[in-house]
Amino acid sequence: MSRSGTTTRDRARGGAPGPEPRRPPRARRRDTPADRRRRLVLRAGGAAAVLGLLAWLLWGSPVLAVSSVRVDGAGTLTAAEIVEVAGVAEGTPLLRVDVDAAEARVARLPQVASVEVTRGWPRSVVVTVVERVPVAVVDRQGTRSLVDAAGVLFDTVTGEPPAGAVPLEVADPGPHDRATRAALAALVALPEDVRADLVGASATGADDVTLRLADGTTVLWGGAEDAPAKAAALVALLGQLAAEALEPAEVIDVSAPAAVVLR
């Protein structure tokens, strides 16, 4: 054996095999403009498909279509009446519901003071109404109408008016009439128990409001100013009269609440 570790037999066979030659690394293929365009087209196509599916779900699919219309705040009006006027058809895709148009239709109902129509995802529409609250009832040419605190005539009455609606006499009832507004300011300022004891109110002008109690007492209210102070003075006087701490009076004048007069 030689020092190199190779035997005579090995040399006769051609010697020990050497290390395998290294393969050169495969060259990385460079992106060409065509490759970049192809990837861009694929990405754009995928995004368009997703957007198309989303648009179909929102605008045309029954998955997000109206299945119910809920009404909140109905009182004198029924929910069915409000739904019919709103005109929102079941099965309409929710995004196709014109909430502004539905609000406008419901707002035309005389009994409605305000309305809001909203989408209740995923499949409902909510109609929220605030109805007018009757404060008085007026008679115009034989037709009795309910009046709210703003002076709006909003409904007719054929039988007994609802509780809290005081008979009101003014020449030209309406929201722009100063006498109407002054009388309503007086009625709204009174607590419910005192208002329930009223049998009538009248005003010949903005500074001449008169109230009539069930026992025949006349209350001279005056104008719309200082309404809370006038109401407080009247409540105090009625309490003293009920307790017989004061002599009975046919007229209570609270037009100047700091100096009331009984006679």
LODREN-442695 format. One line per 3 residues: for each residue x, z, y of N, C-alpha, C. Coordinates in nm, 2 decimals. Layout:
<drenlos>
X:Z:Y:X:Z:Y:X:Z:Y | ...
</drenlos>
This chain:
<drenlos>
0.09:0.00:-0.12:0.00:0.00:0.00:0.09:0.00:0.12 | 0.06:-0.08:0.21:0.13:-0.09:0.34:0.09:0.02:0.43 | 0.17:0.04:0.54:0.13:0.14:0.64:0.01:0.11:0.71
-0.02:-0.01:0.72:-0.14:-0.05:0.79:-0.27:-0.01:0.72 | -0.26:0.02:0.59:-0.37:0.06:0.51:-0.44:-0.06:0.45 | -0.37:-0.17:0.45:-0.43:-0.29:0.39:-0.35:-0.32:0.26
-0.42:-0.33:0.15:-0.36:-0.35:0.02:-0.33:-0.50:0.00 | -0.25:-0.52:-0.10:-0.21:-0.66:-0.14:-0.34:-0.73:-0.18 | -0.43:-0.66:-0.25:-0.55:-0.72:-0.29:-0.64:-0.76:-0.17
-0.64:-0.67:-0.07:-0.71:-0.70:0.05:-0.66:-0.83:0.12 | -0.53:-0.84:0.13:-0.47:-0.95:0.19:-0.50:-1.08:0.11 | -0.50:-1.06:-0.02:-0.53:-1.18:-0.10:-0.68:-1.22:-0.08
-0.76:-1.13:-0.05:-0.90:-1.17:-0.03:-0.93:-1.20:0.12 | -0.83:-1.21:0.19:-0.85:-1.25:0.33:-0.84:-1.14:0.43 | -0.82:-1.02:0.38:-0.80:-0.90:0.48:-0.94:-0.84:0.50
-0.93:-0.72:0.57:-1.05:-0.64:0.60:-1.13:-0.72:0.70 | -1.27:-0.71:0.69:-1.35:-0.79:0.79:-1.34:-0.72:0.93 | -1.32:-0.79:1.03:-1.31:-0.74:1.17:-1.45:-0.71:1.22
-1.46:-0.65:1.34:-1.59:-0.62:1.40:-1.67:-0.75:1.44 | -1.80:-0.74:1.42:-1.89:-0.86:1.45:-1.88:-0.89:1.60 | -1.87:-1.01:1.63:-1.87:-1.05:1.77:-2.00:-1.02:1.85
-1.99:-0.97:1.97:-2.10:-0.93:2.05:-2.18:-1.05:2.10 | -2.32:-1.04:2.09:-2.40:-1.15:2.14:-2.42:-1.13:2.29 | -2.40:-1.24:2.36:-2.42:-1.23:2.50:-2.56:-1.19:2.54
-2.59:-1.10:2.63:-2.73:-1.05:2.67:-2.81:-1.17:2.71 | -2.94:-1.16:2.67:-3.03:-1.27:2.71:-3.06:-1.27:2.86 | -3.04:-1.37:2.92:-3.07:-1.38:3.06:-3.21:-1.36:3.09
-3.24:-1.27:3.19:-3.38:-1.24:3.23:-3.44:-1.36:3.31 | -3.56:-1.39:3.27:-3.62:-1.51:3.33:-3.67:-1.47:3.47 | -3.63:-1.55:3.56:-3.66:-1.53:3.70:-3.81:-1.57:3.73
-3.87:-1.49:3.82:-4.01:-1.53:3.86:-4.00:-1.65:3.95 | -4.09:-1.74:3.91:-4.10:-1.86:4.00:-4.22:-1.84:4.09 | -4.23:-1.92:4.19:-4.35:-1.92:4.28:-4.48:-1.94:4.20
-4.47:-2.02:4.10:-4.59:-2.04:4.02:-4.63:-1.92:3.94 | -4.53:-1.84:3.89:-4.57:-1.71:3.83:-4.63:-1.62:3.92 | -4.58:-1.61:4.04:-4.64:-1.51:4.14:-4.78:-1.56:4.18
-4.80:-1.69:4.19:-4.93:-1.73:4.22:-5.03:-1.71:4.11 | -4.98:-1.72:3.99:-5.07:-1.70:3.87:-5.11:-1.55:3.87 | -5.02:-1.46:3.89:-5.05:-1.31:3.89:-5.15:-1.28:4.00
-5.13:-1.34:4.12:-5.21:-1.32:4.23:-5.35:-1.37:4.20 | -5.36:-1.48:4.14:-5.50:-1.54:4.11:-5.57:-1.45:4.01 | -5.49:-1.40:3.91:-5.55:-1.31:3.81:-5.60:-1.18:3.87
-5.52:-1.12:3.96:-5.56:-1.00:4.02:-5.68:-1.02:4.11 | -5.68:-1.13:4.19:-5.79:-1.16:4.28:-5.92:-1.18:4.19 | -5.90:-1.25:4.08:-6.02:-1.28:4.00:-6.08:-1.15:3.94
-5.99:-1.06:3.90:-6.04:-0.93:3.85:-6.11:-0.85:3.95 | -6.05:-0.84:4.08:-6.11:-0.77:4.18:-6.25:-0.83:4.22 | -6.26:-0.96:4.22:-6.38:-1.03:4.25:-6.49:-1.00:4.15
-6.44:-0.99:4.02:-6.54:-0.96:3.91:-6.59:-0.82:3.93 | -6.50:-0.72:3.96:-6.55:-0.58:3.98:-6.64:-0.57:4.10 | -6.61:-0.64:4.21:-6.70:-0.64:4.33:-6.83:-0.70:4.30
-6.83:-0.81:4.22:-6.95:-0.88:4.19:-7.04:-0.79:4.10 | -6.98:-0.72:4.01:-7.06:-0.63:3.93:-7.11:-0.51:4.01 | -7.03:-0.46:4.10:-7.08:-0.35:4.19:-7.19:-0.40:4.28
-7.18:-0.52:4.33:-7.29:-0.57:4.42:-7.41:-0.59:4.34 | -7.40:-0.64:4.22:-7.52:-0.66:4.13:-7.59:-0.53:4.10 | -7.51:-0.42:4.07:-7.56:-0.29:4.05:-7.64:-0.24:4.17
-7.58:-0.26:4.29:-7.64:-0.20:4.41:-7.76:-0.28:4.46 | -7.75:-0.42:4.45:-7.85:-0.50:4.51:-7.95:-0.56:4.41 | -7.92:-0.58:4.29:-8.01:-0.65:4.20:-8.04:-0.58:4.07
-7.97:-0.47:4.04:-7.99:-0.41:3.91:-8.10:-0.31:3.91 | -8.18:-0.30:3.80:-8.29:-0.20:3.80:-8.23:-0.06:3.77 | -8.10:-0.05:3.75:-8.04:0.08:3.72:-8.04:0.16:3.85
-8.03:0.10:3.97:-8.04:0.18:4.09:-8.16:0.13:4.18 | -8.27:0.11:4.11:-8.39:0.07:4.18:-8.48:0.20:4.20 | -8.57:0.18:4.29:-8.66:0.30:4.33:-8.76:0.32:4.21
-8.75:0.45:4.16:-8.85:0.49:4.06:-8.95:0.59:4.11 | -8.92:0.65:4.23:-9.02:0.75:4.28:-9.00:0.76:4.43 | -9.11:0.79:4.50:-9.11:0.82:4.65:-9.16:0.96:4.67
-9.08:1.04:4.72:-9.12:1.18:4.74:-9.15:1.21:4.89 | -9.25:1.28:4.92:-9.30:1.32:5.05:-9.28:1.46:5.07 | -9.21:1.50:5.18:-9.20:1.64:5.22:-9.27:1.66:5.36
-9.34:1.77:5.37:-9.40:1.81:5.50:-9.54:1.76:5.52 | -9.60:1.70:5.42:-9.74:1.66:5.43:-9.83:1.78:5.44 | -9.93:1.77:5.53:-10.03:1.88:5.55:-10.17:1.83:5.55
-10.21:1.78:5.67:-10.35:1.72:5.68:-10.35:1.59:5.61 | -10.24:1.52:5.61:-10.22:1.39:5.54:-10.18:1.42:5.40 | -10.23:1.33:5.31:-10.18:1.35:5.17:-10.06:1.27:5.14
-9.98:1.31:5.04:-9.86:1.24:5.01:-9.89:1.10:4.97 | -10.01:1.07:4.90:-10.04:0.94:4.86:-10.07:0.85:4.99 | -10.13:0.91:5.09:-10.15:0.83:5.21:-10.02:0.79:5.28
-9.93:0.88:5.28:-9.80:0.85:5.35:-9.72:0.75:5.27 | -9.72:0.76:5.13:-9.65:0.67:5.05:-9.71:0.53:5.07 | -9.84:0.52:5.07:-9.90:0.39:5.09:-9.86:0.32:5.22
-9.86:0.40:5.33:-9.82:0.35:5.46:-9.67:0.32:5.47 | -9.59:0.40:5.40:-9.45:0.37:5.40:-9.41:0.23:5.34 | -9.49:0.19:5.24:-9.47:0.06:5.19:-9.35:0.04:5.11
-9.29:0.14:5.04:-9.18:0.13:4.96:-9.22:0.11:4.82 | -9.20:-0.01:4.76:-9.24:-0.05:4.63:-9.15:0.00:4.52 | -9.20:0.06:4.42:-9.12:0.10:4.31:-9.05:-0.02:4.24
-8.93:-0.01:4.20:-8.86:-0.12:4.14:-8.77:-0.19:4.24 | -8.78:-0.16:4.37:-8.70:-0.23:4.47:-8.56:-0.17:4.46 | -8.45:-0.25:4.45:-8.32:-0.19:4.46:-8.30:-0.10:4.58
-8.24:0.01:4.56:-8.24:0.11:4.66:-8.18:0.07:4.79 | -8.07:-0.02:4.78:-8.01:-0.07:4.91:-8.10:-0.17:4.98 | -8.19:-0.23:4.91:-8.28:-0.32:4.98:-8.40:-0.25:5.05
-8.41:-0.13:5.03:-8.52:-0.05:5.10:-8.49:-0.05:5.25 | -8.58:-0.10:5.33:-8.56:-0.09:5.48:-8.62:0.04:5.53 | -8.53:0.14:5.54:-8.58:0.27:5.58:-8.63:0.28:5.72
-8.57:0.20:5.81:-8.61:0.19:5.95:-8.75:0.14:5.96 | -8.78:0.03:5.88:-8.92:-0.02:5.88:-9.02:0.07:5.82 | -8.98:0.14:5.72:-9.07:0.24:5.66:-9.10:0.36:5.76
-8.99:0.40:5.83:-9.01:0.51:5.93:-9.11:0.46:6.04 | -9.09:0.34:6.08:-9.18:0.29:6.19:-9.32:0.28:6.15 | -9.35:0.24:6.02:-9.48:0.24:5.97:-9.55:0.38:5.96
-9.47:0.47:5.91:-9.53:0.61:5.90:-9.55:0.67:6.04 | -9.45:0.64:6.13:-9.46:0.70:6.27:-9.59:0.65:6.34 | -9.65:0.54:6.30:-9.77:0.50:6.37:-9.89:0.58:6.33
-9.88:0.66:6.23:-9.99:0.75:6.19:-10.01:0.85:6.30 | -10.13:0.87:6.36:-10.15:0.96:6.47:-10.11:1.10:6.44 | -10.12:1.14:6.32:-10.10:1.28:6.29:-9.95:1.32:6.28
-9.86:1.21:6.28:-9.72:1.23:6.25:-9.65:1.25:6.39 | -9.58:1.36:6.40:-9.49:1.38:6.52:-9.36:1.32:6.51 | -9.30:1.33:6.39:-9.17:1.27:6.36:-9.16:1.24:6.21
-9.07:1.15:6.18:-9.06:1.11:6.03:-8.91:1.06:6.01 | -8.86:1.09:5.89:-8.73:1.04:5.85:-8.74:0.99:5.71 | -8.70:0.87:5.68:-8.70:0.81:5.55:-8.55:0.80:5.50
-8.52:0.86:5.39:-8.38:0.85:5.34:-8.38:0.81:5.19 | -8.26:0.75:5.15:-8.24:0.72:5.01:-8.20:0.84:4.94 | -8.26:0.87:4.82:-8.22:0.98:4.74:-8.16:0.92:4.61
-8.02:0.90:4.62:-7.96:0.84:4.51:-7.97:0.93:4.38 | -7.98:0.86:4.26:-7.97:0.72:4.24:-8.10:0.64:4.25 | -8.22:0.70:4.24:-8.34:0.62:4.22:-8.46:0.67:4.29
-8.44:0.73:4.41:-8.56:0.78:4.48:-8.55:0.76:4.63 | -8.67:0.76:4.69:-8.67:0.76:4.84:-8.75:0.88:4.89 | -8.70:0.94:4.99:-8.76:1.07:5.04:-8.81:1.04:5.18
-8.94:1.07:5.20:-9.01:1.06:5.33:-9.04:1.20:5.38 | -8.97:1.24:5.49:-8.99:1.37:5.55:-9.07:1.36:5.68 | -9.18:1.42:5.68:-9.26:1.41:5.80:-9.28:1.55:5.86
-9.30:1.55:6.00:-9.34:1.67:6.07:-9.48:1.63:6.13 | -9.58:1.70:6.09:-9.71:1.67:6.15:-9.74:1.74:6.28 | -9.82:1.68:6.36:-9.86:1.75:6.48:-9.95:1.87:6.45
-9.93:1.97:6.53:-10.00:2.10:6.51:-10.11:2.10:6.62 | -10.23:2.11:6.59:-10.34:2.12:6.69:-10.33:2.25:6.77 | -10.33:2.24:6.90:-10.34:2.35:6.99:-10.47:2.36:7.06
-10.53:2.25:7.09:-10.66:2.24:7.16:-10.74:2.13:7.11 | -10.87:2.13:7.14:-10.96:2.02:7.11:-11.03:1.98:7.24 | -11.04:1.85:7.27:-11.10:1.80:7.39:-11.22:1.71:7.36
-11.31:1.70:7.45:-11.43:1.61:7.43:-11.41:1.50:7.53 | -11.40:1.38:7.48:-11.40:1.26:7.57:-11.51:1.17:7.53 | -11.61:1.16:7.62:-11.72:1.07:7.60:-11.79:1.09:7.47
-11.81:1.21:7.43:-11.88:1.25:7.31:-11.79:1.25:7.18 | -11.66:1.21:7.20:-11.57:1.22:7.08:-11.47:1.33:7.10 | -11.47:1.42:7.00:-11.37:1.53:7.01:-11.24:1.50:6.94
-11.13:1.53:7.01:-11.00:1.49:6.96:-10.91:1.62:6.96 | -10.83:1.63:6.86:-10.73:1.73:6.86:-10.61:1.70:6.95 | -10.55:1.80:7.01:-10.44:1.78:7.10:-10.33:1.87:7.05
-10.20:1.82:7.05:-10.09:1.90:7.02:-10.03:1.96:7.14 | -9.92:2.03:7.12:-9.85:2.11:7.24:-9.80:2.01:7.34 | -9.77:1.89:7.30:-9.72:1.79:7.40:-9.83:1.72:7.47
-9.95:1.74:7.44:-10.07:1.68:7.51:-10.11:1.55:7.44 | -10.06:1.52:7.32:-10.09:1.40:7.25:-10.23:1.42:7.18 | -10.32:1.33:7.20:-10.45:1.33:7.12:-10.43:1.25:6.99
-10.44:1.32:6.88:-10.40:1.25:6.76:-10.50:1.25:6.65 | -10.61:1.31:6.66:-10.71:1.30:6.55:-10.85:1.34:6.60 | -10.95:1.28:6.54:-11.09:1.32:6.58:-11.14:1.42:6.49
-11.24:1.50:6.55:-11.30:1.61:6.48:-11.45:1.58:6.48 | -11.51:1.59:6.36:-11.65:1.58:6.35:-11.72:1.71:6.32 | -11.65:1.80:6.26:-11.71:1.93:6.23:-11.64:2.04:6.31
-11.62:2.15:6.25:-11.55:2.26:6.32:-11.40:2.23:6.33 | -11.35:2.25:6.45:-11.20:2.22:6.47:-11.12:2.32:6.38 | -11.00:2.29:6.35:-10.92:2.38:6.27:-10.88:2.50:6.35
-10.85:2.61:6.28:-10.81:2.73:6.34:-10.70:2.72:6.44 | -10.71:2.78:6.55:-10.60:2.77:6.65:-10.62:2.66:6.75 | -10.72:2.58:6.73:-10.75:2.47:6.83:-10.85:2.52:6.93
-10.81:2.55:7.05:-10.90:2.60:7.15:-10.97:2.49:7.23 | -11.10:2.50:7.25:-11.17:2.40:7.33:-11.11:2.40:7.47 | -11.08:2.28:7.51:-11.01:2.26:7.64:-11.09:2.16:7.73
-11.11:2.20:7.85:-11.18:2.11:7.95:-11.08:2.07:8.06 | -11.05:1.94:8.06:-10.97:1.88:8.17:-11.02:1.75:8.20 | -11.00:1.70:8.32:-11.06:1.57:8.36:-11.00:1.45:8.28
-10.87:1.45:8.26:-10.80:1.34:8.20:-10.70:1.38:8.10 | -10.74:1.43:7.98:-10.65:1.48:7.88:-10.55:1.38:7.84 | -10.42:1.43:7.82:-10.32:1.34:7.78:-10.18:1.40:7.81
-10.08:1.34:7.75:-9.94:1.40:7.77:-9.89:1.38:7.91 | -9.94:1.29:7.99:-9.89:1.27:8.13:-9.98:1.34:8.23 | -10.08:1.41:8.19:-10.17:1.48:8.29:-10.12:1.62:8.31
-10.09:1.65:8.44:-10.03:1.78:8.47:-10.12:1.90:8.44 | -10.25:1.88:8.46:-10.35:1.99:8.42:-10.35:2.01:8.27 | -10.34:1.91:8.20:-10.34:1.92:8.05:-10.21:2.00:8.01
-10.10:1.96:8.06:-9.97:2.02:8.03:-9.97:2.17:8.07 | -10.03:2.20:8.18:-10.03:2.34:8.23:-10.12:2.43:8.14 | -10.23:2.38:8.10:-10.32:2.45:8.01:-10.26:2.47:7.87
-10.19:2.37:7.82:-10.13:2.38:7.69:-10.01:2.48:7.69 | -9.94:2.48:7.81:-9.83:2.58:7.82:-9.88:2.72:7.81 | -10.00:2.74:7.87:-10.06:2.88:7.86:-10.10:2.91:7.71
-10.16:2.81:7.65:-10.21:2.84:7.51:-10.09:2.86:7.41 | -9.98:2.78:7.43:-9.87:2.80:7.34:-9.80:2.93:7.37 | -9.80:2.98:7.49:-9.73:3.11:7.52:-9.80:3.23:7.46
-9.93:3.22:7.43:-10.00:3.33:7.38:-9.97:3.36:7.23 | -9.97:3.48:7.19:-9.96:3.51:7.05:-10.08:3.47:6.97 | -10.07:3.45:6.85:-10.18:3.39:6.77:-10.30:3.47:6.77
-10.29:3.61:6.77:-10.41:3.69:6.77:-10.49:3.68:6.90 | -10.42:3.67:7.01:-10.49:3.65:7.14:-10.55:3.51:7.15 | -10.48:3.41:7.10:-10.53:3.27:7.11:-10.65:3.26:7.02
-10.65:3.33:6.91:-10.77:3.33:6.82:-10.89:3.39:6.88 | -10.87:3.47:6.99:-10.99:3.54:7.05:-11.04:3.45:7.17 | -10.97:3.34:7.19:-11.02:3.25:7.30:-11.13:3.16:7.26
-11.23:3.14:7.35:-11.34:3.05:7.32:-11.33:2.93:7.41 | -11.23:2.92:7.50:-11.22:2.81:7.58:-11.11:2.82:7.68 | -11.07:2.70:7.73:-10.97:2.70:7.84:-11.00:2.58:7.93
-10.97:2.59:8.05:-11.00:2.48:8.14:-10.89:2.47:8.25 | -10.88:2.36:8.31:-10.78:2.34:8.42:-10.83:2.23:8.51 | -10.85:2.26:8.64:-10.89:2.16:8.74:-10.77:2.09:8.80
-10.65:2.16:8.78:-10.53:2.11:8.83:-10.41:2.18:8.77 | -10.29:2.14:8.81:-10.17:2.20:8.74:-10.15:2.35:8.77 | -10.22:2.40:8.88:-10.20:2.54:8.92:-10.33:2.62:8.90
-10.42:2.57:8.82:-10.55:2.64:8.81:-10.60:2.64:8.67 | -10.53:2.71:8.59:-10.57:2.73:8.44:-10.65:2.85:8.43 | -10.76:2.84:8.36:-10.85:2.95:8.33:-10.87:2.96:8.18
-10.87:3.09:8.13:-10.90:3.11:7.99:-11.02:3.20:7.98 | -11.09:3.18:7.87:-11.22:3.26:7.84:-11.21:3.32:7.71 | -11.22:3.46:7.71:-11.22:3.54:7.59:-11.36:3.55:7.52
-11.36:3.58:7.40:-11.48:3.59:7.32:-11.58:3.70:7.38 | -11.52:3.80:7.44:-11.61:3.91:7.49:-11.66:3.87:7.63 | -11.63:3.75:7.68:-11.68:3.71:7.81:-11.58:3.73:7.92
-11.47:3.79:7.90:-11.37:3.81:8.00:-11.30:3.68:8.04 | -11.28:3.66:8.17:-11.22:3.54:8.23:-11.08:3.58:8.26 | -10.98:3.50:8.22:-10.84:3.52:8.25:-10.80:3.41:8.35
-10.76:3.45:8.47:-10.70:3.35:8.57:-10.55:3.35:8.54 | -10.51:3.23:8.49:-10.37:3.21:8.45:-10.29:3.15:8.56 | -10.34:3.06:8.64:-10.26:3.00:8.74:-10.19:2.87:8.69
-10.06:2.86:8.72:-9.99:2.74:8.68:-9.91:2.76:8.55 | -9.82:2.66:8.52:-9.75:2.67:8.39:-9.62:2.76:8.41 | -9.58:2.79:8.53:-9.46:2.87:8.55:-9.48:3.01:8.50
-9.37:3.08:8.46:-9.37:3.22:8.41:-9.47:3.24:8.30 | -9.49:3.14:8.21:-9.58:3.16:8.10:-9.55:3.28:8.01 | -9.42:3.30:7.97:-9.40:3.42:7.89:-9.43:3.55:7.95
-9.40:3.56:8.08:-9.43:3.69:8.15:-9.58:3.71:8.17 | -9.65:3.60:8.19:-9.80:3.61:8.20:-9.86:3.65:8.07 | -9.81:3.59:7.96:-9.86:3.62:7.83:-9.83:3.77:7.79
-9.71:3.82:7.83:-9.68:3.96:7.80:-9.77:4.05:7.88 | -9.79:4.02:8.01:-9.88:4.10:8.09:-10.02:4.10:8.03 | -10.07:3.99:7.99:-10.21:3.98:7.94:-10.22:4.06:7.81
-10.12:4.05:7.72:-10.13:4.13:7.60:-10.13:4.28:7.63 | -10.05:4.32:7.72:-10.04:4.47:7.76:-10.18:4.51:7.81 | -10.24:4.43:7.90:-10.36:4.47:7.96:-10.47:4.48:7.86
-10.48:4.38:7.77:-10.58:4.38:7.66:-10.57:4.50:7.57 | -10.44:4.54:7.54:-10.42:4.66:7.46:-10.47:4.79:7.53 | -10.45:4.79:7.66:-10.50:4.91:7.74:-10.65:4.91:7.75
-10.71:4.79:7.77:-10.85:4.78:7.77:-10.92:4.82:7.64 | -10.85:4.78:7.53:-10.91:4.81:7.40:-10.90:4.96:7.37 | -10.79:5.03:7.43:-10.78:5.17:7.41:-10.86:5.25:7.51
-10.93:5.18:7.60:-11.01:5.24:7.71:-10.92:5.32:7.80 | -10.80:5.27:7.82:-10.71:5.34:7.92:-10.74:5.28:8.05 | -10.81:5.17:8.06:-10.84:5.11:8.19:-10.99:5.08:8.19
-11.05:5.08:8.31:-11.19:5.05:8.32:-11.21:4.90:8.28 | -11.33:4.88:8.21:-11.36:4.74:8.17:-11.35:4.64:8.29 | -11.31:4.52:8.26:-11.29:4.42:8.37:-11.35:4.29:8.32
-11.42:4.22:8.42:-11.47:4.09:8.38:-11.37:3.98:8.41 | -11.28:4.01:8.50:-11.17:3.91:8.53:-11.04:3.97:8.53 | -10.94:3.91:8.46:-10.80:3.95:8.46:-10.72:3.84:8.52
-10.65:3.88:8.63:-10.57:3.78:8.70:-10.43:3.80:8.67 | -10.36:3.71:8.60:-10.22:3.73:8.57:-10.14:3.61:8.63 | -10.20:3.55:8.73:-10.13:3.44:8.79:-10.00:3.48:8.86
-9.99:3.61:8.90:-9.87:3.67:8.95:-9.84:3.79:8.85 | -9.76:3.77:8.75:-9.75:3.87:8.64:-9.69:4.00:8.69 | -9.62:4.00:8.80:-9.57:4.13:8.85:-9.67:4.21:8.92
-9.78:4.15:8.96:-9.89:4.22:9.03:-10.02:4.17:8.98 | -10.06:4.21:8.86:-10.18:4.17:8.80:-10.30:4.24:8.86 | -10.42:4.17:8.86:-10.54:4.22:8.92:-10.65:4.22:8.82
-10.72:4.33:8.81:-10.84:4.34:8.73:-10.96:4.37:8.82 | -11.07:4.30:8.79:-11.19:4.32:8.87:-11.32:4.29:8.79
</drenlos>
